[in-house]
Amino acid sequence: MEKLSKEEVLHVANLARINLSDDEIEKYRVDLKKLIDEIDKIKDIKGYDDDLMISPVEYNTELRPDKEGKMLDYKKALENAPHKTGNFVEVPVMLNE
């Protein structure tokens, strides 16, 4: 069975931000090669076509036409807002750090 080179395994470990011992490097040289070989089997599938992946069923969905409607007055829109400042609705901060 083929193995990956030590440098290739260390490159993958560096990308994953992990440190490997010498025993782990030897283990992953074989395991990663097996994984890559399994992924490469996809290339051998006959009749594989990206166009078939779009959708197996064709739907003819009809959407309602866009119509210009009467605008809601901002004072009416703010009547049901739980928290407001001036002409603005206050919402909780939704940021992830």
C-alpha positions as a printed Julia matrix, in Angstrom:
97×3 Matrix{Float64}:
   0.0    0.0     0.0
   1.19   3.45   -0.84
   1.8    6.09    1.78
   1.83   9.84    1.75
   5.15  11.5     2.36
   5.98  12.79    5.81
   6.0   16.35    4.43
   2.46  15.97    3.04
   1.16  14.73    6.39
   2.9   17.59    8.2
   1.41  20.05    5.72
  -2.11  18.75    6.46
  -1.37  18.86   10.19
  -0.19  22.45    9.85
  -3.4   23.4     8.0
  -5.41  21.76   10.8
  -3.25  23.52   13.41
  -2.35  20.27   15.19
   0.95  18.86   16.4
   1.68  15.22   15.63
   4.09  12.81   17.24
   6.28  10.58   15.05
   3.95   7.61   15.69
   0.91   9.67   14.66
   2.69  10.82   11.5
   3.33   7.22   10.47
  -0.29   6.27   11.22
  -1.68   9.18    9.22
   0.63   8.5     6.27
  -1.43   5.35    5.65
  -4.84   6.58    6.86
  -4.84   9.79    4.83
  -3.77   7.88    1.71
  -6.72   5.5     2.18
  -9.06   8.47    2.52
  -7.69  10.14   -0.61
  -8.03   6.87   -2.56
 -11.69   6.58   -1.53
 -12.39  10.15   -2.64
 -10.66   9.5    -5.97
 -13.14   6.7    -6.71
 -15.71   9.4    -7.52
 -13.73  10.2   -10.67
 -14.26   6.61  -11.89
 -18.07   6.81  -11.89
 -19.32   6.42  -15.46
 -22.13   8.67  -16.62
 -21.48  11.27  -13.96
 -22.68  14.61  -15.27
 -22.9   17.92  -13.43
 -26.06  18.82  -15.39
 -27.91  15.96  -13.72
 -27.21  17.46  -10.31
 -29.35  20.55  -10.9
 -32.73  19.02  -10.06
 -34.35  15.67  -10.76
 -37.78  17.33  -11.06
 -38.8   20.39  -13.03
 -41.27  22.64  -11.25
 -43.21  25.37  -13.0
 -43.9   27.67  -10.1
 -46.01  30.7   -10.81
 -45.29  33.73   -8.68
 -47.66  36.58   -8.1
 -46.86  39.74  -10.04
 -45.25  42.59   -8.15
 -47.63  45.48   -7.69
 -46.93  48.88   -6.27
 -49.04  49.4    -3.2
 -49.89  52.17   -0.79
 -47.04  52.95    1.59
 -47.64  52.63    5.3
 -47.25  55.88    7.19
 -44.18  55.72    9.48
 -46.23  56.87   12.48
 -48.63  53.93   12.03
 -45.69  51.57   11.55
 -44.11  52.73   14.82
 -47.32  52.34   16.84
 -46.71  48.63   17.5
 -42.93  48.82   17.9
 -42.01  47.84   21.47
 -38.91  50.1    21.55
 -38.37  53.15   19.42
 -36.17  56.21   19.26
 -37.49  59.07   17.17
 -38.48  57.65   13.79
 -36.49  54.42   14.29
 -37.34  51.0    15.72
 -34.79  49.73   18.26
 -33.66  46.13   17.8
 -31.24  44.01   19.85
 -27.62  43.82   18.71
 -27.0   40.58   16.73
 -23.22  40.51   16.31
 -20.92  37.54   16.9
 -17.37  38.23   17.91
